[in-house]
């Protein structure tokens, strides 16, 4: 069988070296979702006894991180098609964008809104099987 040589295009990698380093750095910095840590933080802010003043900023940062991760999971799994999830994602984005208020009572109220929203979004994602339930 005689064949004619067909020109083959040279392979070009889909990402540049710099882009590959960025992907590698992100993979190294990735940590899996920890539903237990989320529930611990939610419990700390929704408890009858408010958290100590020294813990407020840290809790707000962690809850914001939990919300961001839950929103990413919801978007990636296309769970936003569920109207309840879509509403909770919107509320999460709004809360995440709001800065922590300066006054203690206002900061506690903000923490509780973060906690309720994170808890509700977590529960809804578990109910529609986007997450495993955490006991």
GUSELO-465657 format. One record per residue (C-alpha): residue number from 1; x negated, y negated, z. Coordinates in pm, whole numbers, plus 50000, padded with zeros to 5 digits. Layout:
<pts>
num  x  y  z
NUM  X  Y  Z
...
</pts>
This chain:
<pts>
num  x  y  z
1  50000  50000  50000
2  49857  49676  49897
3  49967  49377  50088
4  49914  49018  50048
5  49766  48832  50335
6  50006  48590  50486
7  49874  48296  50676
8  49934  48318  51049
9  49957  48007  51254
10  49705  47980  51531
11  49863  48030  51876
12  49898  47714  52079
13  49960  47745  52453
14  50290  47592  52569
15  50119  47385  52839
16  49798  47189  52853
17  49529  47263  53112
18  49646  46970  53325
19  50006  47089  53312
20  49898  47442  53410
21  49711  47302  53712
22  50029  47115  53812
23  50235  47434  53785
24  49976  47627  53987
25  49971  47359  54260
26  50350  47370  54284
27  50350  47748  54308
28  50089  47737  54583
29  50295  47482  54776
30  50621  47675  54738
31  50780  47843  55036
32  51095  48056  55031
33  51425  47924  55162
34  51455  47993  55536
35  51822  48010  55633
36  51730  48080  55995
37  51532  47755  56022
38  51824  47569  55861
39  52068  47708  56116
40  51830  47627  56403
41  51807  47265  56288
42  52184  47243  56234
43  52242  47378  56585
44  51998  47124  56729
45  52184  46827  56577
46  52539  46953  56628
47  52491  47057  56990
48  52690  46874  57258
49  52360  46736  57389
50  52196  46509  57131
51  51833  46580  57046
52  51563  46379  57225
53  51472  46052  57059
54  51125  46180  56973
55  51274  46464  56765
56  51519  46258  56557
57  51285  46162  56271
58  51148  46515  56241
59  51496  46668  56239
60  51611  46420  55977
61  51312  46506  55758
62  51367  46881  55795
63  51742  46855  55731
64  51674  46641  55426
65  51438  46913  55304
66  51700  47183  55366
67  51959  46979  55176
68  51722  46922  54884
69  51647  47294  54865
70  52017  47388  54886
71  52101  47140  54610
72  51824  47287  54395
73  51963  47637  54453
74  52315  47519  54369
75  52202  47351  54047
76  51975  47636  53938
77  52246  47897  53995
78  52509  47679  53826
79  52716  47691  54144
80  52817  47328  54082
81  53097  47465  53865
82  53267  47537  54198
83  53448  47212  54294
84  53360  47248  54663
85  52992  47298  54584
86  52997  47002  54344
87  53145  46779  54616
88  52891  46900  54873
89  52601  46850  54630
90  52713  46492  54570
91  52747  46428  54944
92  52403  46586  55000
93  52240  46360  54743
94  52399  46051  54895
95  52296  46147  55249
96  51945  46241  55140
97  51903  45899  54976
98  52020  45712  55288
99  51738  45605  55518
100  51748  45705  55884
101  51920  45422  56075
102  51722  45239  56343
103  51966  45255  56636
104  51978  45578  56839
105  52356  45628  56808
106  52354  45553  56437
107  52058  45789  56385
108  52236  46068  56576
109  52552  46013  56366
110  52340  46033  56050
111  52173  46353  56175
112  52513  46508  56243
113  52636  46421  55893
114  52321  46583  55753
115  52377  46888  55973
116  52744  46930  55882
117  52675  46890  55512
118  52382  47133  55516
119  52587  47386  55711
120  52890  47354  55480
121  52680  47379  55163
122  52491  47677  55302
123  52817  47851  55396
124  52976  47782  55058
125  52671  47905  54865
126  52675  48222  55076
127  53051  48266  55017
128  53007  48251  54638
129  52704  48480  54664
130  52431  48233  54568
131  52260  48296  54903
132  52240  48581  55147
133  52428  48511  55468
134  52217  48449  55775
135  52343  48594  56100
</pts>
